[in-house]
Amino acid sequence: MNVEEQETEQGQSGKYMLVSKSTNIFLTRKEAKENLIKQANRMKKISDAMYPEVDIGGNVVIPIPYVDGAKADLRNLIGVVLEKNKDGLYKIGTKDGVLNKLYSRSEFDASMQIFLTQEQVPVQEISVRTAARKGAVGTVQGSPAVLVKRIVLQRDVSV
């Protein structure tokens, strides 16, 4: 066997090894994807068992994330389920409008009392932050109520 034949034989075996490795990588990735889908389905079943299903028209309590609320803002929003899609996500409306995000069952708690009906929900879409701000108890800094309070306090202070 001469040198050229040896190089050709080594080149073909190297080519075979590359094809074998790429096939192995492809199969491993495919198996990993299938396992992730299985795990996601298992997690969904466990979550569905932990959180009860809410009927359309049912009232829910949605906790407001800490970053979306000011000190005087509400800690929870009262909403009503407007619709449920095929993936199990819920569209929720509040007294200020329809929330622009779909919610899963783990993101809210069902309420046994009726605070709000579907007919009381305006059509406009709003964010959670806006809904929390509209339901706030206090006023914003610089508003007339705050300015009047400052003037009264300054007048009462004696020097």
Beta strands, then each sheet from edge to edge (+ up, - down):
strand 1: 59-63
strand 2: 76-84
strand 3: 90-94
strand 4: 97-103
strand 5: 109-110
strand 6: 125-126
sheet 1: 5+ 1- 2+ 3- 4+ 6+
end
